[in-house]
Amino acid sequence: MAREARVPPLVDGPVPLKDLQDKARSGLVDIIDSMVGGKAMVFDVEITGPLGLIVPAAVLAEHGVEKMFHLGEGMEEPQSKNILYLARANVMNAQLIAKQIKSYNLQGHMHEYSVFFIPRLTCLCEKVFEEEGVKGDATLGEYPLEFIPFDDDVLSMEMERTYRESAVEGDHSALHSMARGLTNLQATLGSIPRIIGKGVAAEAVKNMCIKMRRERGANVPATGKIRRMVLIDRGVDLLTPMITQVTYEGIIDEVLGIKNNLLSVEVSEKAGAPESKKYILNSSDALHKEMRDIPWPHAAPRIREWVQKMRSDFQNIKEDPGSRSISEMHDFTNRLKQLGSTEKHSNISAPIGKMVPSEEFQARLQMERQIIEDGMLEEGCKYVEDLLFQGGEMMHILRIMCLLSLTNNGLPKKICDNLRRAFLLTFGYENLSMFQYLETAKLLNPRPDSKNIFPSIRRSFNLVYDVEGVTCGPGNAGEGAAKDIGYIYWGYSPLSVRLVELALKQPRPKPGMGDGPDAPGWRGRGAEVLNLLPGQHFDVMLGEDAEVEGVAGPLSRGGDESETVLVVFLGGVTFSEISALRFLTTVSNGKMKFLVATTRLLNGNSWLKSFQDPDVAELMKRAKGSLLS
């Protein structure tokens, strides 16, 4: 694994992203090199993984970093002359750093402190240092790490609590960071003349982007390859993250968890205890790139075939090497280089292959589909009660509860109270605050006195897709080829990507109808159903490009030239939603390509965990560990 890069070369995507990575890397290296002498680096735990995608530890060592630490209460004091703190810009981190500096000063320890906040130094952080009396003892600055390339077509800020902060706490600073990130992204990739979006957060980011563009005045960059940007607020589609992902990459994330392109899997050797192995997943791995967007029912046989063929060929050549021609040996030698990838995916697939056919997993998939198609309130509540009684996994149970609430216009008060009480009895009353947050975020609510609009949304956006008779993915010949994004979720078409499809069909706004209060919304077929979803919808043209032909065509365009669209998910995106966008690229024969930008990569479990208070999560983790020991 040491030789395998966490990130691919970043030159084969819709637009080259290598410059973004290089800029972020050189920015951090310049900060480190500004300090003379030995250095220790102290990282906020949340940024350690994302930073590994930008700057390998070996590069830090080359620039004089002697030791690295995680920021925390019981942290060992660094012995280096220079201490560099790198942390997200929030009050908690600022207080922790300021108190550490104050403590070291009181003990008479001589260090030179540099504190750089990500992505910017806020007034609140400065105020904390003033109140602790250590502002003069440290060099304060900012490291504008915004979008981190995860793959050739994926950028993420990896701000884990963005949606909770915005929807529950009323803190919209992450939206400002997103707007600034998008503005700076255009400085690298070229100006984007058209912004389309849906949702409250999308409206806010659009307004901030326009304001920042105006502030740049004559310094606005020329229009680049990306001509349209689509902003999708996660609050418009709360449903999709609750659905179990079934694409190869999605189900890996559901079962094993992918974090910063890394995952751990327990591998059983022939003798001895199982060993935990770490693997990297990105498009540099040819097998992963081929399989990642394919639903498990179609991916699993192909992976088995790949592994068996490699083993069979290897065995045949080992037994009778003289029976092979030179060309056959040459072909096999090339494929032998992929042997490590074959072993990796064999090990990754093993636990998934055991879990997917299980009665428990199949019952969960079936219940999700029934809830989406028919509501199934009574049956769904009975299913949740059974899972609670059987000791089911906490976040899986919570996902079904949220799914029932979202598709039934909330839960009847008596049912809601009973399920919440049973949940808290099972998992602890420390989680009571999480239910309050979920209610504020409109994920799990008592039923209000209003009509259930989800059936209308389901019909209007065609969210249910019949996979009966689908035998292969898009781009294949024959009647069995998938033709709808519902293939990705094996029967469910993600609402967020349906909105992207609708956005791409919008006719170009007339010149002069820009960003004012009378800016036009979406028009044309299907646009009338947008009012069923929360938040404003908009479609604006900016600058001189408002009258340029080709800035905004429909999804299926004539000609051979491809178009690249930037799709921004505010609040997070799942791997399967990204797969659905790649599906649209395939069915358009490559004429429509997508670059995805998001606040974070998530699945239903990791998203719901962000609503759990950190101290409660740590308490439950320790309690679980003590029970297992």
C-alpha positions as CSV (number, residue, x, y, z in Angstrom):
1,M,0.0,0.0,0.0
2,A,2.9,2.3,0.6
3,R,3.5,2.5,-3.2
4,E,-0.1,3.2,-4.0
5,A,-1.1,6.8,-4.2
6,R,-4.1,8.0,-2.1
7,V,-5.2,10.2,-5.0
8,P,-4.9,9.4,-8.8
9,P,-2.8,11.7,-11.0
10,L,-5.8,14.0,-11.5
11,V,-5.3,14.6,-15.2
12,D,-8.0,12.3,-16.7
13,G,-11.2,13.9,-15.3
14,P,-13.6,16.3,-16.9
15,V,-11.1,19.1,-16.1
16,P,-7.6,18.7,-14.7
17,L,-7.4,19.1,-10.9
18,K,-3.7,18.7,-10.5
19,D,-3.2,22.4,-10.1
20,L,-5.6,22.5,-7.2
21,Q,-3.7,19.8,-5.3
22,D,-0.3,21.4,-6.1
23,K,-1.5,24.8,-4.9
24,A,-2.8,23.4,-1.6
25,R,0.5,21.4,-1.1
26,S,2.8,24.4,-1.8
27,G,0.7,26.6,0.5
28,L,1.2,24.2,3.5
29,V,4.9,23.7,2.6
30,D,5.4,27.5,2.5
31,I,3.9,27.8,6.0
32,I,6.2,25.0,7.3
33,D,9.3,26.5,5.7
34,S,8.6,29.9,7.2
35,M,9.6,28.5,10.6
36,V,13.4,28.1,11.2
37,G,14.5,25.0,13.1
38,G,12.9,21.8,14.2
39,K,9.1,21.7,14.0
40,A,6.3,19.7,15.5
41,M,2.8,19.8,13.9
42,V,-0.4,19.5,15.9
43,F,-3.5,18.6,13.8
44,D,-7.2,18.9,14.5
45,V,-8.3,15.2,14.2
46,E,-10.9,16.1,11.5
47,I,-8.3,17.4,9.1
48,T,-5.6,14.7,9.4
49,G,-7.2,12.4,6.8
50,P,-8.0,15.0,4.2
51,L,-4.5,16.5,4.6
52,G,-3.1,13.1,3.7
53,L,-4.7,13.5,0.3
54,I,-2.7,16.7,-0.2
55,V,0.6,16.2,1.5
56,P,2.1,12.8,2.4
57,A,3.8,12.5,5.7
58,A,7.2,11.9,4.0
59,V,7.0,15.4,2.4
60,L,6.4,17.0,5.8
61,A,9.5,15.2,7.2
62,E,11.5,16.5,4.3
63,H,10.6,20.0,5.4
64,G,11.8,19.6,9.0
65,V,8.7,18.2,10.7
66,E,10.1,16.1,13.5
67,K,6.9,14.8,15.1
68,M,3.1,15.0,14.6
69,F,0.3,15.1,17.2
70,H,-3.4,15.1,17.4
71,L,-5.0,18.1,19.1
72,G,-6.6,17.0,22.4
73,E,-6.9,17.5,26.1
74,G,-4.3,14.8,27.2
75,M,-1.8,15.6,24.4
76,E,1.9,15.0,25.0
77,E,3.8,18.3,24.9
78,P,6.0,18.6,21.8
79,Q,9.7,19.0,22.4
80,S,10.5,20.9,19.2
81,K,11.4,24.6,19.2
82,N,8.5,25.4,16.7
83,I,5.0,24.2,17.2
84,L,2.6,24.5,14.3
85,Y,-1.1,24.1,15.0
86,L,-3.4,23.4,12.1
87,A,-7.1,23.2,12.9
88,R,-10.6,23.9,11.6
89,A,-11.7,27.4,12.5
90,N,-14.1,26.9,15.4
91,V,-14.3,28.1,19.0
92,M,-13.7,24.7,20.5
93,N,-10.3,24.3,18.7
94,A,-9.3,27.9,19.4
95,Q,-10.0,27.4,23.1
96,L,-8.0,24.2,23.2
97,I,-5.0,25.6,21.4
98,A,-5.0,28.8,23.5
99,K,-5.2,26.9,26.8
100,Q,-2.3,24.7,25.7
101,I,-0.1,27.7,24.8
102,K,-1.0,29.3,28.1
103,S,-0.2,26.2,30.0
104,Y,3.2,25.7,28.3
105,N,4.0,29.4,29.0
106,L,3.2,29.1,32.7
107,Q,5.5,26.1,32.9
108,G,8.3,28.2,31.5
109,H,8.6,26.1,28.4
110,M,10.1,28.1,25.5
111,H,8.4,27.4,22.1
112,E,7.6,29.5,19.1
113,Y,3.9,29.0,18.2
114,S,2.2,29.3,14.9
115,V,-1.5,28.7,14.6
116,F,-3.2,28.4,11.2
117,F,-6.9,28.0,10.9
118,I,-8.7,26.2,8.0
119,P,-10.0,27.6,5.8
120,R,-9.8,31.1,7.3
121,L,-9.0,32.9,10.5
122,T,-12.2,34.1,12.0
123,C,-12.8,37.0,14.4
124,L,-14.2,34.6,17.0
125,C,-11.0,32.6,17.0
126,E,-8.9,35.7,17.4
127,K,-11.2,36.8,20.3
128,V,-10.6,33.5,22.1
129,F,-6.8,34.1,22.0
130,E,-7.3,37.7,23.3
131,E,-9.4,36.5,26.2
132,E,-6.9,33.8,27.1
133,G,-4.1,36.4,27.0
134,V,-1.9,34.6,24.5
135,K,-2.6,36.4,21.2
136,G,0.8,38.1,21.4
137,D,2.5,34.7,22.0
138,A,1.5,33.1,18.7
139,T,1.6,33.9,15.0
140,L,-2.0,33.6,13.8
141,G,-2.9,32.9,10.2
142,E,-5.1,31.0,7.9
143,Y,-4.5,28.1,5.5
144,P,-7.1,28.3,2.8
145,L,-7.6,24.6,2.2
146,E,-11.0,24.5,0.5
147,F,-11.6,21.8,-2.1
148,I,-9.6,18.6,-1.8
149,P,-9.4,16.4,-4.9
150,F,-10.5,12.9,-3.9
151,D,-10.6,11.6,-7.5
152,D,-10.5,12.8,-11.1
153,D,-14.1,14.0,-10.9
154,V,-14.7,14.6,-7.1
155,L,-13.8,17.5,-4.9
156,S,-14.8,17.7,-1.2
157,M,-14.2,20.2,1.6
158,E,-14.8,17.4,4.2
159,M,-16.6,19.6,6.7
160,E,-18.4,16.9,8.6
161,R,-21.1,18.9,10.5
162,T,-22.1,21.3,7.8
163,Y,-25.7,20.3,7.6
164,R,-26.2,20.2,11.3
165,E,-24.5,23.5,11.8
166,S,-26.7,25.2,9.1
167,A,-30.0,23.4,9.7
168,V,-29.9,23.0,13.5
169,E,-27.6,25.6,14.9
170,G,-28.1,28.4,12.4
171,D,-24.4,28.6,11.7
172,H,-24.0,29.3,8.0
173,S,-20.2,29.9,8.1
174,A,-19.7,26.6,6.1
175,L,-21.9,28.1,3.3
176,H,-19.6,31.1,3.2
177,S,-16.6,28.8,3.0
178,M,-18.3,27.0,0.1
179,A,-19.0,30.2,-1.8
180,R,-15.4,31.4,-1.3
181,G,-14.2,27.9,-2.4
182,L,-16.3,28.0,-5.6
183,T,-15.1,31.6,-6.3
184,N,-11.4,30.5,-5.9
185,L,-12.1,27.4,-7.9
186,Q,-13.2,29.6,-10.8
187,A,-9.9,31.5,-10.5
188,T,-8.2,28.2,-11.4
189,L,-10.7,26.6,-13.8
190,G,-12.2,29.7,-15.4
191,S,-15.4,31.7,-14.7
192,I,-18.7,29.8,-14.8
193,P,-21.4,32.0,-16.4
194,R,-24.6,30.2,-15.4
195,I,-25.8,29.2,-12.0
196,I,-28.8,26.9,-11.5
197,G,-30.0,25.7,-8.1
198,K,-32.6,24.6,-5.7
199,G,-32.9,25.0,-1.9
200,V,-32.3,27.6,0.8
201,A,-28.6,26.8,1.1
202,A,-28.2,26.9,-2.7
203,E,-29.9,30.3,-2.8
204,A,-27.5,31.6,-0.1
205,V,-24.4,30.3,-1.8
206,K,-25.5,31.6,-5.1
207,N,-25.9,35.1,-3.6
208,M,-22.6,35.0,-1.9
209,C,-20.9,33.8,-5.1
210,I,-22.4,36.7,-7.1
211,K,-21.3,39.2,-4.4
212,M,-17.7,37.8,-4.4
213,R,-17.7,38.0,-8.2
214,R,-18.7,41.7,-8.1
215,E,-16.0,42.4,-5.5
216,R,-13.4,41.1,-7.9
217,G,-14.4,43.7,-10.5
218,A,-12.2,43.5,-13.5
219,N,-10.2,40.6,-12.1
220,V,-13.0,38.1,-12.9
221,P,-11.3,35.3,-14.9
222,A,-12.3,34.4,-18.4
223,T,-15.0,31.8,-19.0
224,G,-13.5,28.3,-18.7
225,K,-14.5,24.8,-19.9
226,I,-17.3,24.6,-17.3
227,R,-20.3,26.6,-18.5
228,R,-22.9,25.6,-15.9
229,M,-23.0,25.1,-12.1
230,V,-25.9,23.3,-10.5
231,L,-26.3,23.9,-6.7
232,I,-28.3,21.2,-4.8
233,D,-29.2,21.8,-1.2
234,R,-29.1,18.5,0.8
235,G,-32.2,19.8,2.6
236,V,-34.2,19.4,-0.6
237,D,-33.5,15.6,-0.7
238,L,-33.2,14.3,2.8
239,L,-34.4,10.9,1.6
240,T,-31.6,9.6,-0.5
241,P,-28.9,9.2,2.2
242,M,-31.3,7.0,4.2
243,I,-31.5,4.5,1.4
244,T,-28.9,1.7,1.5
245,Q,-26.4,2.0,-1.3
246,V,-25.9,-1.0,-3.5
247,T,-23.3,0.1,-6.1
248,Y,-19.9,-1.6,-5.5
249,E,-18.3,1.5,-4.1
250,G,-21.5,2.5,-2.2
251,I,-22.0,-0.9,-0.5
252,I,-18.3,-0.9,0.5
253,D,-18.9,2.4,2.2
254,E,-22.1,1.1,3.9
255,V,-20.4,-2.1,5.2
256,L,-16.7,-1.2,5.7
257,G,-16.7,2.6,5.6
258,I,-14.5,4.6,3.2
259,K,-12.7,7.5,4.8
260,N,-10.5,9.7,2.8
261,N,-10.1,7.0,0.1
262,L,-9.0,4.5,2.7
263,L,-10.8,1.5,4.3
264,S,-9.9,-1.3,6.7
265,V,-11.0,-4.9,6.3
266,E,-10.4,-7.9,8.5
267,V,-8.6,-10.6,6.4
268,S,-8.6,-14.2,7.7
269,E,-5.3,-16.0,7.0
270,K,-5.0,-19.8,6.8
271,A,-3.5,-19.8,10.3
272,G,-3.7,-17.4,13.1
273,A,-6.0,-14.5,14.0
274,P,-7.6,-12.3,11.4
275,E,-5.4,-9.4,10.3
276,S,-6.7,-5.9,9.7
277,K,-5.5,-4.6,6.3
278,K,-5.9,-1.1,4.9
279,Y,-6.6,-0.5,1.2
280,I,-6.8,2.6,-1.0
281,L,-9.7,3.0,-3.4
282,N,-9.6,5.4,-6.3
283,S,-9.7,5.4,-10.1
284,S,-6.0,4.5,-10.4
285,D,-7.1,1.0,-9.6
286,A,-8.5,-0.3,-13.0
287,L,-10.7,-3.0,-11.5
288,H,-12.2,-0.5,-9.0
289,K,-12.8,2.1,-11.7
290,E,-14.6,-0.5,-13.8
291,M,-16.8,-1.8,-11.0
292,R,-17.4,1.1,-8.6
293,D,-20.6,2.4,-10.3
294,I,-22.2,-1.0,-10.9
295,P,-24.8,-2.4,-8.5
296,W,-23.6,-5.3,-6.4
297,P,-25.9,-7.9,-8.2
298,H,-24.0,-7.2,-11.4
299,A,-20.6,-6.4,-9.9
300,A,-20.2,-9.4,-7.7
301,P,-20.2,-12.0,-10.6
302,R,-17.7,-10.0,-12.6
303,I,-15.3,-9.6,-9.7
304,R,-15.5,-13.4,-9.1
305,E,-14.9,-14.1,-12.7
306,W,-11.9,-11.7,-12.7
307,V,-10.4,-13.3,-9.6
308,Q,-11.0,-16.9,-10.9
309,K,-9.5,-16.2,-14.3
310,M,-6.4,-14.7,-12.8
311,R,-5.9,-17.7,-10.5
312,S,-6.7,-20.2,-13.3
313,D,-4.2,-18.6,-15.7
314,F,-1.5,-18.4,-13.1
315,Q,-2.0,-22.1,-12.2
316,N,-1.9,-23.2,-15.9
317,I,1.3,-21.3,-16.6
318,K,2.8,-22.5,-13.4
319,E,2.1,-26.1,-14.4
320,D,3.0,-25.9,-18.1
321,P,4.7,-22.7,-19.0
322,G,5.8,-24.1,-22.4
323,S,2.3,-24.5,-23.7
324,R,1.7,-20.7,-23.9
325,S,2.6,-18.5,-26.9
326,I,4.7,-15.4,-26.5
327,S,1.7,-13.1,-27.0
328,E,-0.3,-15.1,-24.4
329,M,2.6,-14.8,-21.9
330,H,3.0,-11.1,-22.6
331,D,-0.8,-10.5,-22.0
332,F,-0.7,-12.5,-18.8
333,T,2.4,-10.7,-17.6
334,N,0.6,-7.4,-18.0
335,R,-2.4,-8.7,-16.1
336,L,-0.1,-10.2,-13.4
337,K,0.7,-6.6,-12.5
338,Q,-2.9,-6.3,-11.4
339,L,-2.6,-9.3,-9.1
340,G,-2.4,-7.0,-6.0
341,S,-5.6,-5.3,-7.1
342,T,-7.2,-8.7,-7.5
343,E,-6.3,-9.8,-4.0
344,K,-7.4,-6.5,-2.6
345,H,-10.9,-6.7,-4.2
346,S,-11.2,-10.4,-3.2
347,N,-10.6,-9.4,0.4
348,I,-12.9,-6.4,0.2
349,S,-15.7,-8.4,-1.4
350,A,-15.6,-11.3,1.1
351,P,-17.5,-9.7,4.0
352,I,-19.9,-8.0,1.6
353,G,-20.6,-11.3,-0.2
354,K,-21.4,-12.9,3.2
355,M,-23.7,-10.0,4.3
356,V,-25.7,-9.3,1.2
357,P,-27.5,-12.7,0.9
358,S,-28.3,-12.7,4.6
359,E,-32.0,-12.6,5.6
360,E,-31.4,-9.5,7.7
361,F,-29.9,-7.5,4.9
362,Q,-32.4,-8.5,2.3
363,A,-35.3,-7.7,4.7
364,R,-33.8,-4.3,5.2
365,L,-33.6,-3.6,1.4
366,Q,-37.2,-4.9,1.0
367,M,-38.5,-2.7,3.8
368,E,-36.8,0.4,2.3
369,R,-38.4,-0.2,-1.1
370,Q,-41.8,-0.8,0.4
371,I,-41.6,2.4,2.4
372,I,-40.7,4.4,-0.7
373,E,-43.4,2.8,-2.8
374,D,-46.3,2.7,-0.3
375,G,-45.3,4.4,2.9
376,M,-45.9,1.2,4.9
377,L,-46.2,3.1,8.2
378,E,-47.6,0.2,10.3
379,E,-45.3,-2.4,8.9
380,G,-42.3,-0.1,9.1
381,C,-42.9,0.7,12.7
382,K,-43.3,-3.1,13.5
383,Y,-40.0,-3.7,11.7
384,V,-38.3,-1.0,13.8
385,E,-39.7,-2.5,17.0
386,D,-38.4,-5.9,16.0
387,L,-34.9,-4.5,15.3
388,L,-34.8,-2.8,18.7
389,F,-35.9,-6.0,20.4
390,Q,-33.3,-8.0,18.5
391,G,-30.4,-5.6,19.2
392,G,-30.1,-4.2,15.7
393,E,-27.5,-1.7,14.7
394,M,-28.3,1.8,16.1
395,M,-27.8,3.9,13.0
396,H,-29.6,1.4,10.7
397,I,-32.6,1.6,13.0
398,L,-32.5,5.4,13.0
399,R,-32.3,5.5,9.2
400,I,-35.5,3.4,8.9
401,M,-37.2,5.7,11.4
402,C,-36.2,8.8,9.4
403,L,-37.3,7.1,6.2
404,L,-40.7,6.4,7.7
405,S,-41.0,10.1,8.8
406,L,-39.9,11.5,5.5
407,T,-42.3,9.4,3.4
408,N,-45.3,9.8,5.7
409,N,-45.2,13.5,6.5
410,G,-43.9,12.7,9.9
411,L,-44.9,10.0,12.4
412,P,-48.2,10.1,14.4
413,K,-47.3,11.6,17.8
414,K,-48.1,8.5,19.8
415,I,-46.1,6.2,17.4
416,C,-43.2,8.8,17.4
417,D,-43.1,8.9,21.2
418,N,-43.3,5.1,21.6
419,L,-40.5,4.5,19.1
420,R,-38.3,7.2,20.6
421,R,-38.8,5.8,24.1
422,A,-38.0,2.3,23.0
423,F,-34.9,3.6,21.1
424,L,-33.6,5.5,24.2
425,L,-34.2,2.5,26.5
426,T,-32.1,0.4,24.1
427,F,-29.3,2.8,23.4
428,G,-29.3,5.2,26.3
429,Y,-31.1,8.5,27.2
430,E,-27.8,10.3,26.4
431,N,-29.2,10.3,22.8
432,L,-32.2,12.4,23.6
433,S,-30.5,15.5,22.3
434,M,-30.0,13.8,18.9
435,F,-33.8,13.4,18.5
436,Q,-34.2,17.1,19.2
437,Y,-31.6,17.9,16.5
438,L,-33.2,15.5,14.0
439,E,-36.6,17.1,14.5
440,T,-35.1,20.6,14.0
441,A,-33.5,19.3,10.8
442,K,-36.9,17.9,9.7
443,L,-35.5,14.4,9.4
444,L,-37.6,12.8,12.2
445,N,-40.8,14.7,13.1
446,P,-44.2,14.2,14.8
447,R,-46.8,14.5,12.1
448,P,-48.0,18.1,11.5
449,D,-51.6,19.0,10.5
450,S,-50.9,19.1,6.8
451,K,-51.2,16.9,3.7
452,N,-48.6,14.3,2.9
453,I,-46.9,15.5,-0.3
454,F,-44.4,12.6,-0.7
455,P,-46.7,10.5,-2.9
456,S,-46.9,13.5,-5.3
457,I,-43.1,13.9,-5.2
458,R,-42.6,10.2,-5.9
459,R,-44.9,10.3,-8.9
460,S,-43.8,13.6,-10.3
461,F,-40.1,12.8,-10.2
462,N,-40.6,9.1,-11.1
463,L,-38.5,7.9,-8.0
464,V,-39.5,4.2,-8.4
465,Y,-37.8,2.3,-11.2
466,D,-38.5,-1.3,-12.2
467,V,-35.2,-3.2,-12.5
468,E,-37.0,-6.3,-13.7
469,G,-35.4,-7.4,-16.9
470,V,-32.3,-5.2,-16.5
471,T,-29.4,-7.5,-17.2
472,C,-26.5,-5.0,-17.7
473,G,-25.4,-1.4,-17.2
474,P,-25.8,1.6,-19.6
475,G,-23.7,1.7,-22.7
476,N,-24.4,-2.0,-23.6
477,A,-26.4,-3.1,-26.6
478,G,-29.7,-4.9,-26.2
479,E,-33.0,-4.4,-24.4
480,G,-31.6,-5.5,-21.1
481,A,-29.3,-2.4,-20.8
482,A,-30.2,0.0,-18.0
483,K,-31.6,3.4,-19.2
484,D,-32.5,5.2,-16.0
485,I,-30.5,6.3,-12.9
486,G,-32.9,4.1,-10.8
487,Y,-30.5,1.3,-11.9
488,I,-27.8,2.7,-9.5
489,Y,-30.0,2.2,-6.4
490,W,-31.6,-1.0,-7.8
491,G,-35.1,0.4,-8.0
492,Y,-34.9,3.9,-6.5
493,S,-34.0,7.0,-8.6
494,P,-32.3,9.5,-6.3
495,L,-34.3,12.8,-6.1
496,S,-31.1,14.9,-6.0
497,V,-29.9,13.6,-9.4
498,R,-33.5,13.8,-10.8
499,L,-33.2,17.5,-10.0
500,V,-29.8,17.7,-11.8
501,E,-31.5,16.1,-14.8
502,L,-34.3,18.6,-14.7
503,A,-31.8,21.5,-14.3
504,L,-29.9,20.4,-17.4
505,K,-33.1,20.6,-19.5
506,Q,-33.8,24.2,-18.6
507,P,-33.8,26.7,-21.5
508,R,-31.2,29.5,-21.3
509,P,-32.5,32.6,-19.4
510,K,-32.9,35.7,-21.4
511,P,-30.1,38.3,-21.2
512,G,-30.5,40.8,-18.4
513,M,-32.6,38.4,-16.2
514,G,-29.7,37.9,-13.8
515,D,-29.5,37.9,-10.0
516,G,-32.2,40.4,-8.9
517,P,-35.3,39.7,-6.9
518,D,-37.2,38.9,-10.1
519,A,-34.6,36.4,-11.3
520,P,-36.3,33.6,-13.2
521,G,-36.8,30.1,-11.7
522,W,-36.8,26.9,-13.6
523,R,-39.1,26.6,-16.6
524,G,-40.4,24.1,-19.0
525,R,-41.7,20.5,-18.6
526,G,-41.5,19.3,-15.0
527,A,-40.5,22.6,-13.5
528,E,-44.0,23.1,-11.9
529,V,-43.4,20.2,-9.5
530,L,-40.4,22.0,-7.9
531,N,-42.8,23.9,-5.6
532,L,-43.4,20.6,-3.8
533,L,-39.9,20.8,-2.5
534,P,-38.5,23.3,0.1
535,G,-36.6,26.4,-0.9
536,Q,-36.3,28.6,-3.9
537,H,-35.2,27.5,-7.4
538,F,-33.3,29.9,-9.6
539,D,-31.5,30.0,-13.0
540,V,-29.2,33.1,-13.6
541,M,-26.7,34.2,-16.2
542,L,-23.7,36.3,-15.2
543,G,-21.5,38.8,-17.0
544,E,-21.0,39.1,-20.8
545,D,-21.6,35.4,-21.3
546,A,-25.4,36.0,-20.8
547,E,-25.6,36.3,-24.6
548,V,-23.1,33.6,-25.6
549,E,-24.6,30.7,-27.5
550,G,-24.0,27.2,-26.1
551,V,-23.8,28.3,-22.5
552,A,-26.9,26.3,-21.7
553,G,-28.2,23.5,-23.8
554,P,-30.4,20.6,-22.8
555,L,-29.1,17.3,-21.5
556,S,-29.0,15.7,-25.0
557,R,-27.3,18.0,-27.3
558,G,-26.3,17.7,-30.9
559,G,-22.7,17.9,-32.2
560,D,-19.6,16.1,-31.0
561,E,-18.4,18.6,-28.4
562,S,-18.9,17.5,-24.8
563,E,-20.0,19.8,-22.0
564,T,-18.7,19.7,-18.4
565,V,-21.1,20.7,-15.6
566,L,-20.1,21.4,-12.0
567,V,-22.6,19.9,-9.6
568,V,-22.4,21.1,-6.0
569,F,-24.0,19.2,-3.2
570,L,-24.4,21.5,-0.1
571,G,-24.6,19.3,3.0
572,G,-23.0,16.2,1.5
573,V,-23.3,13.5,-1.2
574,T,-23.2,9.7,-1.3
575,F,-21.0,7.6,-3.5
576,S,-24.0,6.3,-5.3
577,E,-25.3,9.8,-6.2
578,I,-21.9,10.4,-7.8
579,S,-22.3,7.0,-9.6
580,A,-25.7,8.2,-10.8
581,L,-24.1,11.3,-12.4
582,R,-21.5,9.1,-14.1
583,F,-24.5,7.0,-15.4
584,L,-25.8,10.2,-17.1
585,T,-22.4,10.7,-18.7
586,T,-22.5,7.1,-20.1
587,V,-26.1,7.4,-21.5
588,S,-25.2,10.7,-23.1
589,N,-22.3,8.9,-24.9
590,G,-19.8,11.2,-23.1
591,K,-21.4,14.4,-24.3
592,M,-22.3,15.5,-20.8
593,K,-19.6,15.2,-18.1
594,F,-19.8,16.1,-14.4
595,L,-17.4,17.5,-11.9
596,V,-18.8,16.9,-8.4
597,A,-18.0,19.3,-5.5
598,T,-19.4,18.8,-2.0
599,T,-19.1,19.8,1.6
600,R,-18.5,16.1,2.5
601,L,-18.8,12.5,1.3
602,L,-21.3,10.6,3.4
603,N,-23.6,7.7,3.9
604,G,-26.7,7.5,6.0
605,N,-24.8,6.2,9.1
606,S,-22.0,8.9,9.0
607,W,-24.6,11.6,8.3
608,L,-26.8,10.7,11.3
609,K,-23.7,10.4,13.5
610,S,-23.0,14.1,12.9
611,F,-26.3,14.8,14.8
612,Q,-25.0,12.9,17.8
613,D,-23.1,15.0,20.3
614,P,-19.3,14.0,20.2
615,D,-19.1,13.3,24.0
616,V,-22.1,10.9,23.7
617,A,-20.5,9.2,20.7
618,E,-17.3,8.7,22.6
619,L,-19.2,7.4,25.7
620,M,-21.0,4.8,23.6
621,K,-17.8,3.8,21.9
622,R,-16.1,3.2,25.2
623,A,-19.1,1.3,26.6
624,K,-19.2,-0.9,23.5
625,G,-15.5,-1.6,23.9
626,S,-15.8,-2.6,27.5
627,L,-18.6,-5.0,26.6
628,L,-16.5,-6.7,23.9
629,S,-13.4,-7.0,26.1
